[in-house]
Structure formats: structure tokens, C-alpha cells
């Protein structure tokens, strides 16, 4: 009668969710980090968008290969053909948070199964409509609620949140003044 096989320890581990994604992110971070360290002048990247007004207050925007419609709801003279400009700004903040959480979780070796972000901002429209010019035209405040899930402990997720707060480009735009030059051209 044959002898039963002796169980052996497995030499392959079951990959954790997101392990392949995180390894890919670490590889990209390593390559980019080496390039920018060797050639710091290549680290500055210029992003561009262009667009024109459409019907009503609608804007048709081109960003690289992508097209985006930005509009206002009917209460603000639009046709609601797309998100409003301020909603688009909040979406930019939300999506940049997600990207920055993913990148920094991979960089710090913090397992992160999921990240979800809710963002809201309040604008007093009196300045926009020229009723009262004493307040801001933009957001008076913005609130983010970030929910992280994964097997790491609370301390590691606090470490991750601190890194994201320090390195998220769009959060930086919201928190700090950015020099803006406006050239008015008449066609």
C-alpha cells in the first residue's frame, strides 16, 4: 500500500487584493524617482486644457485626448449638460486624493484595499452675482471625508493620511494661493 504524501509548506503565497497594483505603482515610483533625481529639470510638467463657450453658460473643454462638458444647473442659467465648474474643482480634489492615497500606500508599504472620498464645499453666491463684494467668490470652506479600508492598523493609516495631506497636488491648490496670470485677448 502506498505511503500517504507528507504535507509540505506552500512556496507560493496567495496574493493580497491590490498586491499587483501596488507592486506596479512601486515600480513606476522607482523609475520616476530615479529619473527626477538624476534630471530634476524633467520633474516640472506643464498641464494644459483649452475650451470655448457653448450654448448658454456651457463650456466645451479639451484636455489632451479627452473632452469634457462643464455647465451650470438651470437655477444658475445653465442646462445641466455636465457638472458645474465648482463641482469639477471638487471632483479634481476627490480624484487627486484617491490617486495620492494609492501611490503613497504603495510607497509606504501600507496595504490599502479601498479608499473612498466624499467632498463638499459651500459658496456664498452673492459675490458671483455682484450683490455683495465683501466675501470670497470661491469656496468659503471645503470638507473631505476619506474612508480607508484594509488590514493595516489605525496608526499606519494615520501615517498614510499625513503623507497624503503633505503631497496631494490638488489639496495643495485648495490650501495655498497659486500665482495666476490672466491675459485678456480680443479676437
mmCIF file of the C-alpha atoms, coordinates in Angstrom:
data_MODEL
# 
_entry.id   MODEL 
# 
loop_
_atom_site.group_PDB 
_atom_site.id 
_atom_site.type_symbol 
_atom_site.label_atom_id 
_atom_site.label_alt_id 
_atom_site.label_comp_id 
_atom_site.label_asym_id 
_atom_site.label_entity_id 
_atom_site.label_seq_id 
_atom_site.pdbx_PDB_ins_code 
_atom_site.Cartn_x 
_atom_site.Cartn_y 
_atom_site.Cartn_z 
_atom_site.occupancy 
_atom_site.B_iso_or_equiv 
_atom_site.pdbx_formal_charge 
_atom_site.auth_seq_id 
_atom_site.auth_comp_id 
_atom_site.auth_asym_id 
_atom_site.auth_atom_id 
_atom_site.pdbx_PDB_model_num 
ATOM 1   C CA . UNK A 1 1   ? 0.000   0.000  0.000   1.00 0.00 ? 1   UNK A CA 1 
ATOM 2   C CA . UNK A 1 2   ? 1.428   3.428  -0.920  1.00 0.00 ? 2   UNK A CA 1 
ATOM 3   C CA . UNK A 1 3   ? 2.514   5.795  1.804   1.00 0.00 ? 3   UNK A CA 1 
ATOM 4   C CA . UNK A 1 4   ? 0.435   8.982  2.035   1.00 0.00 ? 4   UNK A CA 1 
ATOM 5   C CA . UNK A 1 5   ? 2.255   12.094 0.930   1.00 0.00 ? 5   UNK A CA 1 
ATOM 6   C CA . UNK A 1 6   ? 3.630   14.284 3.660   1.00 0.00 ? 6   UNK A CA 1 
ATOM 7   C CA . UNK A 1 7   ? 2.116   17.763 3.564   1.00 0.00 ? 7   UNK A CA 1 
ATOM 8   C CA . UNK A 1 8   ? 4.659   20.435 2.700   1.00 0.00 ? 8   UNK A CA 1 
ATOM 9   C CA . UNK A 1 9   ? 4.563   24.176 3.214   1.00 0.00 ? 9   UNK A CA 1 
ATOM 10  C CA . UNK A 1 10  ? 3.406   26.104 0.213   1.00 0.00 ? 10  UNK A CA 1 
ATOM 11  C CA . UNK A 1 11  ? 6.093   28.121 -1.514  1.00 0.00 ? 11  UNK A CA 1 
ATOM 12  C CA . UNK A 1 12  ? 3.621   30.467 -3.158  1.00 0.00 ? 12  UNK A CA 1 
ATOM 13  C CA . UNK A 1 13  ? 1.537   32.881 -1.176  1.00 0.00 ? 13  UNK A CA 1 
ATOM 14  C CA . UNK A 1 14  ? -1.929  33.904 -2.235  1.00 0.00 ? 14  UNK A CA 1 
ATOM 15  C CA . UNK A 1 15  ? -1.591  37.493 -3.408  1.00 0.00 ? 15  UNK A CA 1 
ATOM 16  C CA . UNK A 1 16  ? -3.496  40.026 -1.356  1.00 0.00 ? 16  UNK A CA 1 
ATOM 17  C CA . UNK A 1 17  ? -6.051  42.208 -3.113  1.00 0.00 ? 17  UNK A CA 1 
ATOM 18  C CA . UNK A 1 18  ? -4.235  45.056 -4.802  1.00 0.00 ? 18  UNK A CA 1 
ATOM 19  C CA . UNK A 1 19  ? -0.778  43.482 -4.414  1.00 0.00 ? 19  UNK A CA 1 
ATOM 20  C CA . UNK A 1 20  ? -0.155  43.505 -8.163  1.00 0.00 ? 20  UNK A CA 1 
ATOM 21  C CA . UNK A 1 21  ? -1.423  47.094 -8.418  1.00 0.00 ? 21  UNK A CA 1 
ATOM 22  C CA . UNK A 1 22  ? 0.813   48.178 -5.527  1.00 0.00 ? 22  UNK A CA 1 
ATOM 23  C CA . UNK A 1 23  ? 3.857   46.426 -6.995  1.00 0.00 ? 23  UNK A CA 1 
ATOM 24  C CA . UNK A 1 24  ? 3.236   48.186 -10.325 1.00 0.00 ? 24  UNK A CA 1 
ATOM 25  C CA . UNK A 1 25  ? 2.907   51.536 -8.520  1.00 0.00 ? 25  UNK A CA 1 
ATOM 26  C CA . UNK A 1 26  ? 6.166   50.920 -6.600  1.00 0.00 ? 26  UNK A CA 1 
ATOM 27  C CA . UNK A 1 27  ? 7.925   50.084 -9.879  1.00 0.00 ? 27  UNK A CA 1 
ATOM 28  C CA . UNK A 1 28  ? 6.661   53.292 -11.501 1.00 0.00 ? 28  UNK A CA 1 
ATOM 29  C CA . UNK A 1 29  ? 7.595   55.349 -8.429  1.00 0.00 ? 29  UNK A CA 1 
ATOM 30  C CA . UNK A 1 30  ? 11.105  53.861 -8.505  1.00 0.00 ? 30  UNK A CA 1 
ATOM 31  C CA . UNK A 1 31  ? 11.660  54.577 -12.202 1.00 0.00 ? 31  UNK A CA 1 
ATOM 32  C CA . UNK A 1 32  ? 10.238  58.088 -11.994 1.00 0.00 ? 32  UNK A CA 1 
ATOM 33  C CA . UNK A 1 33  ? 12.102  58.815 -8.758  1.00 0.00 ? 33  UNK A CA 1 
ATOM 34  C CA . UNK A 1 34  ? 15.431  57.796 -10.312 1.00 0.00 ? 34  UNK A CA 1 
ATOM 35  C CA . UNK A 1 35  ? 14.752  59.891 -13.429 1.00 0.00 ? 35  UNK A CA 1 
ATOM 36  C CA . UNK A 1 36  ? 13.775  63.004 -11.473 1.00 0.00 ? 36  UNK A CA 1 
ATOM 37  C CA . UNK A 1 37  ? 16.710  62.609 -9.070  1.00 0.00 ? 37  UNK A CA 1 
ATOM 38  C CA . UNK A 1 38  ? 19.158  62.357 -11.977 1.00 0.00 ? 38  UNK A CA 1 
ATOM 39  C CA . UNK A 1 39  ? 17.449  65.106 -14.002 1.00 0.00 ? 39  UNK A CA 1 
ATOM 40  C CA . UNK A 1 40  ? 15.481  67.446 -11.690 1.00 0.00 ? 40  UNK A CA 1 
ATOM 41  C CA . UNK A 1 41  ? 14.612  69.740 -14.605 1.00 0.00 ? 41  UNK A CA 1 
ATOM 42  C CA . UNK A 1 42  ? 12.405  66.959 -16.013 1.00 0.00 ? 42  UNK A CA 1 
ATOM 43  C CA . UNK A 1 43  ? 10.251  66.892 -12.864 1.00 0.00 ? 43  UNK A CA 1 
ATOM 44  C CA . UNK A 1 44  ? 8.300   70.012 -13.857 1.00 0.00 ? 44  UNK A CA 1 
ATOM 45  C CA . UNK A 1 45  ? 5.395   69.036 -16.075 1.00 0.00 ? 45  UNK A CA 1 
ATOM 46  C CA . UNK A 1 46  ? 3.044   71.529 -17.699 1.00 0.00 ? 46  UNK A CA 1 
ATOM 47  C CA . UNK A 1 47  ? -0.610  70.501 -17.932 1.00 0.00 ? 47  UNK A CA 1 
ATOM 48  C CA . UNK A 1 48  ? -2.981  72.184 -20.369 1.00 0.00 ? 48  UNK A CA 1 
ATOM 49  C CA . UNK A 1 49  ? -6.668  72.484 -21.035 1.00 0.00 ? 49  UNK A CA 1 
ATOM 50  C CA . UNK A 1 50  ? -8.483  74.539 -23.650 1.00 0.00 ? 50  UNK A CA 1 
ATOM 51  C CA . UNK A 1 51  ? -12.085 75.198 -24.370 1.00 0.00 ? 51  UNK A CA 1 
ATOM 52  C CA . UNK A 1 52  ? -14.770 77.521 -25.563 1.00 0.00 ? 52  UNK A CA 1 
ATOM 53  C CA . UNK A 1 53  ? -18.218 78.586 -24.550 1.00 0.00 ? 53  UNK A CA 1 
ATOM 54  C CA . UNK A 1 54  ? -21.132 76.653 -25.948 1.00 0.00 ? 54  UNK A CA 1 
ATOM 55  C CA . UNK A 1 55  ? -24.854 77.201 -25.646 1.00 0.00 ? 55  UNK A CA 1 
ATOM 56  C CA . UNK A 1 56  ? -25.807 79.366 -22.683 1.00 0.00 ? 56  UNK A CA 1 
ATOM 57  C CA . UNK A 1 57  ? -23.116 79.095 -19.995 1.00 0.00 ? 57  UNK A CA 1 
ATOM 58  C CA . UNK A 1 58  ? -21.848 75.697 -21.133 1.00 0.00 ? 58  UNK A CA 1 
ATOM 59  C CA . UNK A 1 59  ? -18.111 75.173 -21.739 1.00 0.00 ? 59  UNK A CA 1 
ATOM 60  C CA . UNK A 1 60  ? -16.701 72.505 -24.050 1.00 0.00 ? 60  UNK A CA 1 
ATOM 61  C CA . UNK A 1 61  ? -13.285 71.575 -22.673 1.00 0.00 ? 61  UNK A CA 1 
ATOM 62  C CA . UNK A 1 62  ? -10.434 69.629 -24.250 1.00 0.00 ? 62  UNK A CA 1 
ATOM 63  C CA . UNK A 1 63  ? -7.774  68.092 -22.035 1.00 0.00 ? 63  UNK A CA 1 
ATOM 64  C CA . UNK A 1 64  ? -5.359  66.017 -24.077 1.00 0.00 ? 64  UNK A CA 1 
ATOM 65  C CA . UNK A 1 65  ? -7.445  63.334 -25.815 1.00 0.00 ? 65  UNK A CA 1 
ATOM 66  C CA . UNK A 1 66  ? -10.405 63.923 -23.508 1.00 0.00 ? 66  UNK A CA 1 
ATOM 67  C CA . UNK A 1 67  ? -13.467 66.091 -23.929 1.00 0.00 ? 67  UNK A CA 1 
ATOM 68  C CA . UNK A 1 68  ? -15.494 67.367 -21.024 1.00 0.00 ? 68  UNK A CA 1 
ATOM 69  C CA . UNK A 1 69  ? -18.675 69.394 -20.847 1.00 0.00 ? 69  UNK A CA 1 
ATOM 70  C CA . UNK A 1 70  ? -18.965 71.832 -17.959 1.00 0.00 ? 70  UNK A CA 1 
ATOM 71  C CA . UNK A 1 71  ? -22.293 73.557 -17.394 1.00 0.00 ? 71  UNK A CA 1 
ATOM 72  C CA . UNK A 1 72  ? -24.448 75.062 -14.692 1.00 0.00 ? 72  UNK A CA 1 
ATOM 73  C CA . UNK A 1 73  ? -27.823 73.860 -13.436 1.00 0.00 ? 73  UNK A CA 1 
ATOM 74  C CA . UNK A 1 74  ? -30.906 75.747 -14.698 1.00 0.00 ? 74  UNK A CA 1 
ATOM 75  C CA . UNK A 1 75  ? -31.054 77.774 -11.460 1.00 0.00 ? 75  UNK A CA 1 
ATOM 76  C CA . UNK A 1 76  ? -27.685 79.295 -12.482 1.00 0.00 ? 76  UNK A CA 1 
ATOM 77  C CA . UNK A 1 77  ? -28.634 79.868 -16.171 1.00 0.00 ? 77  UNK A CA 1 
ATOM 78  C CA . UNK A 1 78  ? -27.324 76.530 -17.449 1.00 0.00 ? 78  UNK A CA 1 
ATOM 79  C CA . UNK A 1 79  ? -28.855 73.420 -18.977 1.00 0.00 ? 79  UNK A CA 1 
ATOM 80  C CA . UNK A 1 80  ? -27.185 70.921 -16.617 1.00 0.00 ? 80  UNK A CA 1 
ATOM 81  C CA . UNK A 1 81  ? -25.323 69.256 -19.525 1.00 0.00 ? 81  UNK A CA 1 
ATOM 82  C CA . UNK A 1 82  ? -22.401 68.477 -17.211 1.00 0.00 ? 82  UNK A CA 1 
ATOM 83  C CA . UNK A 1 83  ? -21.003 69.249 -13.790 1.00 0.00 ? 83  UNK A CA 1 
ATOM 84  C CA . UNK A 1 84  ? -20.567 72.900 -12.862 1.00 0.00 ? 84  UNK A CA 1 
ATOM 85  C CA . UNK A 1 85  ? -17.094 74.465 -12.697 1.00 0.00 ? 85  UNK A CA 1 
ATOM 86  C CA . UNK A 1 86  ? -17.046 74.301 -8.897  1.00 0.00 ? 86  UNK A CA 1 
ATOM 87  C CA . UNK A 1 87  ? -18.264 70.681 -8.937  1.00 0.00 ? 87  UNK A CA 1 
ATOM 88  C CA . UNK A 1 88  ? -15.443 69.926 -11.361 1.00 0.00 ? 88  UNK A CA 1 
ATOM 89  C CA . UNK A 1 89  ? -12.989 71.512 -8.917  1.00 0.00 ? 89  UNK A CA 1 
ATOM 90  C CA . UNK A 1 90  ? -14.336 69.290 -6.117  1.00 0.00 ? 90  UNK A CA 1 
ATOM 91  C CA . UNK A 1 91  ? -14.085 66.255 -8.422  1.00 0.00 ? 91  UNK A CA 1 
ATOM 92  C CA . UNK A 1 92  ? -10.449 67.158 -9.143  1.00 0.00 ? 92  UNK A CA 1 
ATOM 93  C CA . UNK A 1 93  ? -9.743  67.265 -5.400  1.00 0.00 ? 93  UNK A CA 1 
ATOM 94  C CA . UNK A 1 94  ? -11.544 63.952 -4.816  1.00 0.00 ? 94  UNK A CA 1 
ATOM 95  C CA . UNK A 1 95  ? -9.783  62.114 -7.634  1.00 0.00 ? 95  UNK A CA 1 
ATOM 96  C CA . UNK A 1 96  ? -6.367  63.515 -6.705  1.00 0.00 ? 96  UNK A CA 1 
ATOM 97  C CA . UNK A 1 97  ? -6.909  62.274 -3.144  1.00 0.00 ? 97  UNK A CA 1 
ATOM 98  C CA . UNK A 1 98  ? -7.686  58.763 -4.424  1.00 0.00 ? 98  UNK A CA 1 
ATOM 99  C CA . UNK A 1 99  ? -4.583  58.725 -6.649  1.00 0.00 ? 99  UNK A CA 1 
ATOM 100 C CA . UNK A 1 100 ? -2.343  60.121 -3.912  1.00 0.00 ? 100 UNK A CA 1 
ATOM 101 C CA . UNK A 1 101 ? -3.651  57.608 -1.344  1.00 0.00 ? 101 UNK A CA 1 
ATOM 102 C CA . UNK A 1 102 ? -2.970  54.724 -3.756  1.00 0.00 ? 102 UNK A CA 1 
ATOM 103 C CA . UNK A 1 103 ? 0.541   55.934 -4.621  1.00 0.00 ? 103 UNK A CA 1 
ATOM 104 C CA . UNK A 1 104 ? 1.588   56.666 -1.057  1.00 0.00 ? 104 UNK A CA 1 
ATOM 105 C CA . UNK A 1 105 ? 0.095   53.451 0.310   1.00 0.00 ? 105 UNK A CA 1 
ATOM 106 C CA . UNK A 1 106 ? 2.240   51.548 -2.201  1.00 0.00 ? 106 UNK A CA 1 
ATOM 107 C CA . UNK A 1 107 ? 5.302   53.714 -1.479  1.00 0.00 ? 107 UNK A CA 1 
ATOM 108 C CA . UNK A 1 108 ? 4.991   53.233 2.301   1.00 0.00 ? 108 UNK A CA 1 
ATOM 109 C CA . UNK A 1 109 ? 4.073   49.545 2.019   1.00 0.00 ? 109 UNK A CA 1 
ATOM 110 C CA . UNK A 1 110 ? 0.704   50.089 3.693   1.00 0.00 ? 110 UNK A CA 1 
ATOM 111 C CA . UNK A 1 111 ? -1.938  47.641 2.433   1.00 0.00 ? 111 UNK A CA 1 
ATOM 112 C CA . UNK A 1 112 ? -4.985  49.570 1.268   1.00 0.00 ? 112 UNK A CA 1 
ATOM 113 C CA . UNK A 1 113 ? -7.946  47.612 -0.061  1.00 0.00 ? 113 UNK A CA 1 
ATOM 114 C CA . UNK A 1 114 ? -10.161 50.596 -0.773  1.00 0.00 ? 114 UNK A CA 1 
ATOM 115 C CA . UNK A 1 115 ? -10.276 54.370 -0.484  1.00 0.00 ? 115 UNK A CA 1 
ATOM 116 C CA . UNK A 1 116 ? -13.440 56.401 -0.902  1.00 0.00 ? 116 UNK A CA 1 
ATOM 117 C CA . UNK A 1 117 ? -13.764 60.146 -0.642  1.00 0.00 ? 117 UNK A CA 1 
ATOM 118 C CA . UNK A 1 118 ? -16.739 62.431 -0.168  1.00 0.00 ? 118 UNK A CA 1 
ATOM 119 C CA . UNK A 1 119 ? -16.165 66.143 -0.638  1.00 0.00 ? 119 UNK A CA 1 
ATOM 120 C CA . UNK A 1 120 ? -18.396 69.166 -0.280  1.00 0.00 ? 120 UNK A CA 1 
ATOM 121 C CA . UNK A 1 121 ? -17.856 72.895 -0.378  1.00 0.00 ? 121 UNK A CA 1 
ATOM 122 C CA . UNK A 1 122 ? -20.001 75.931 0.357   1.00 0.00 ? 122 UNK A CA 1 
ATOM 123 C CA . UNK A 1 123 ? -20.035 79.078 -1.765  1.00 0.00 ? 123 UNK A CA 1 
ATOM 124 C CA . UNK A 1 124 ? -21.868 82.275 -0.927  1.00 0.00 ? 124 UNK A CA 1 
ATOM 125 C CA . UNK A 1 125 ? -23.111 83.289 -4.395  1.00 0.00 ? 125 UNK A CA 1 
ATOM 126 C CA . UNK A 1 126 ? -23.648 86.964 -3.522  1.00 0.00 ? 126 UNK A CA 1 
ATOM 127 C CA . UNK A 1 127 ? -20.180 87.924 -4.795  1.00 0.00 ? 127 UNK A CA 1 
ATOM 128 C CA . UNK A 1 128 ? -20.646 85.893 -8.005  1.00 0.00 ? 128 UNK A CA 1 
ATOM 129 C CA . UNK A 1 129 ? -23.872 87.837 -8.717  1.00 0.00 ? 129 UNK A CA 1 
ATOM 130 C CA . UNK A 1 130 ? -22.358 91.200 -7.704  1.00 0.00 ? 130 UNK A CA 1 
ATOM 131 C CA . UNK A 1 131 ? -24.718 91.648 -4.745  1.00 0.00 ? 131 UNK A CA 1 
ATOM 132 C CA . UNK A 1 132 ? -22.017 91.854 -2.054  1.00 0.00 ? 132 UNK A CA 1 
ATOM 133 C CA . UNK A 1 133 ? -18.332 92.066 -2.922  1.00 0.00 ? 133 UNK A CA 1 
ATOM 134 C CA . UNK A 1 134 ? -17.082 91.738 0.660   1.00 0.00 ? 134 UNK A CA 1 
ATOM 135 C CA . UNK A 1 135 ? -16.830 87.913 0.697   1.00 0.00 ? 135 UNK A CA 1 
ATOM 136 C CA . UNK A 1 136 ? -14.977 85.385 -1.405  1.00 0.00 ? 136 UNK A CA 1 
ATOM 137 C CA . UNK A 1 137 ? -16.155 84.421 -4.886  1.00 0.00 ? 137 UNK A CA 1 
ATOM 138 C CA . UNK A 1 138 ? -14.951 80.858 -4.297  1.00 0.00 ? 138 UNK A CA 1 
ATOM 139 C CA . UNK A 1 139 ? -15.453 78.249 -1.631  1.00 0.00 ? 139 UNK A CA 1 
ATOM 140 C CA . UNK A 1 140 ? -15.715 79.543 1.919   1.00 0.00 ? 140 UNK A CA 1 
ATOM 141 C CA . UNK A 1 141 ? -14.914 76.069 3.145   1.00 0.00 ? 141 UNK A CA 1 
ATOM 142 C CA . UNK A 1 142 ? -14.351 72.575 1.799   1.00 0.00 ? 142 UNK A CA 1 
ATOM 143 C CA . UNK A 1 143 ? -14.804 69.350 3.761   1.00 0.00 ? 143 UNK A CA 1 
ATOM 144 C CA . UNK A 1 144 ? -13.327 65.970 2.830   1.00 0.00 ? 144 UNK A CA 1 
ATOM 145 C CA . UNK A 1 145 ? -14.317 62.668 4.390   1.00 0.00 ? 145 UNK A CA 1 
ATOM 146 C CA . UNK A 1 146 ? -11.833 59.935 3.477   1.00 0.00 ? 146 UNK A CA 1 
ATOM 147 C CA . UNK A 1 147 ? -12.681 56.328 4.282   1.00 0.00 ? 147 UNK A CA 1 
ATOM 148 C CA . UNK A 1 148 ? -9.861  53.791 4.140   1.00 0.00 ? 148 UNK A CA 1 
ATOM 149 C CA . UNK A 1 149 ? -10.239 50.049 4.415   1.00 0.00 ? 149 UNK A CA 1 
ATOM 150 C CA . UNK A 1 150 ? -7.650  47.350 4.656   1.00 0.00 ? 150 UNK A CA 1 
ATOM 151 C CA . UNK A 1 151 ? -5.750  45.164 7.101   1.00 0.00 ? 151 UNK A CA 1 
ATOM 152 C CA . UNK A 1 152 ? -3.297  47.788 8.414   1.00 0.00 ? 152 UNK A CA 1 
ATOM 153 C CA . UNK A 1 153 ? -3.765  49.267 11.851  1.00 0.00 ? 153 UNK A CA 1 
ATOM 154 C CA . UNK A 1 154 ? -5.057  52.730 12.677  1.00 0.00 ? 154 UNK A CA 1 
ATOM 155 C CA . UNK A 1 155 ? -1.522  54.064 13.245  1.00 0.00 ? 155 UNK A CA 1 
ATOM 156 C CA . UNK A 1 156 ? -0.408  53.107 9.723   1.00 0.00 ? 156 UNK A CA 1 
ATOM 157 C CA . UNK A 1 157 ? -3.467  54.749 8.187   1.00 0.00 ? 157 UNK A CA 1 
ATOM 158 C CA . UNK A 1 158 ? -2.759  57.941 10.161  1.00 0.00 ? 158 UNK A CA 1 
ATOM 159 C CA . UNK A 1 159 ? 0.788   57.818 8.750   1.00 0.00 ? 159 UNK A CA 1 
ATOM 160 C CA . UNK A 1 160 ? -0.669  57.421 5.256   1.00 0.00 ? 160 UNK A CA 1 
ATOM 161 C CA . UNK A 1 161 ? -3.136  60.287 5.739   1.00 0.00 ? 161 UNK A CA 1 
ATOM 162 C CA . UNK A 1 162 ? -0.316  62.588 6.886   1.00 0.00 ? 162 UNK A CA 1 
ATOM 163 C CA . UNK A 1 163 ? 1.734   61.709 3.790   1.00 0.00 ? 163 UNK A CA 1 
ATOM 164 C CA . UNK A 1 164 ? -1.253  62.340 1.503   1.00 0.00 ? 164 UNK A CA 1 
ATOM 165 C CA . UNK A 1 165 ? -2.050  65.665 3.197   1.00 0.00 ? 165 UNK A CA 1 
ATOM 166 C CA . UNK A 1 166 ? 1.571   66.699 2.569   1.00 0.00 ? 166 UNK A CA 1 
ATOM 167 C CA . UNK A 1 167 ? 1.823   65.526 -1.062  1.00 0.00 ? 167 UNK A CA 1 
ATOM 168 C CA . UNK A 1 168 ? -1.597  65.794 -2.790  1.00 0.00 ? 168 UNK A CA 1 
ATOM 169 C CA . UNK A 1 169 ? -1.230  68.401 -5.588  1.00 0.00 ? 169 UNK A CA 1 
ATOM 170 C CA . UNK A 1 170 ? -4.890  69.446 -5.778  1.00 0.00 ? 170 UNK A CA 1 
ATOM 171 C CA . UNK A 1 171 ? -5.205  69.648 -1.982  1.00 0.00 ? 171 UNK A CA 1 
ATOM 172 C CA . UNK A 1 172 ? -2.221  71.983 -2.159  1.00 0.00 ? 172 UNK A CA 1 
ATOM 173 C CA . UNK A 1 173 ? -4.095  74.104 -4.740  1.00 0.00 ? 173 UNK A CA 1 
ATOM 174 C CA . UNK A 1 174 ? -7.047  74.418 -2.380  1.00 0.00 ? 174 UNK A CA 1 
ATOM 175 C CA . UNK A 1 175 ? -4.925  75.180 0.689   1.00 0.00 ? 175 UNK A CA 1 
ATOM 176 C CA . UNK A 1 176 ? -2.387  77.625 -0.733  1.00 0.00 ? 176 UNK A CA 1 
ATOM 177 C CA . UNK A 1 177 ? -2.545  80.617 -3.046  1.00 0.00 ? 177 UNK A CA 1 
ATOM 178 C CA . UNK A 1 178 ? -1.245  79.891 -6.531  1.00 0.00 ? 178 UNK A CA 1 
ATOM 179 C CA . UNK A 1 179 ? 0.033   82.713 -8.744  1.00 0.00 ? 179 UNK A CA 1 
ATOM 180 C CA . UNK A 1 180 ? -2.280  83.076 -11.731 1.00 0.00 ? 180 UNK A CA 1 
ATOM 181 C CA . UNK A 1 181 ? -1.682  85.295 -14.761 1.00 0.00 ? 181 UNK A CA 1 
ATOM 182 C CA . UNK A 1 182 ? -4.662  86.230 -16.907 1.00 0.00 ? 182 UNK A CA 1 
ATOM 183 C CA . UNK A 1 183 ? -4.060  87.567 -20.412 1.00 0.00 ? 183 UNK A CA 1 
ATOM 184 C CA . UNK A 1 184 ? -7.158  89.155 -21.956 1.00 0.00 ? 184 UNK A CA 1 
ATOM 185 C CA . UNK A 1 185 ? -7.108  88.892 -25.748 1.00 0.00 ? 185 UNK A CA 1 
ATOM 186 C CA . UNK A 1 186 ? -9.657  90.405 -28.104 1.00 0.00 ? 186 UNK A CA 1 
ATOM 187 C CA . UNK A 1 187 ? -10.148 88.480 -31.347 1.00 0.00 ? 187 UNK A CA 1 
# 
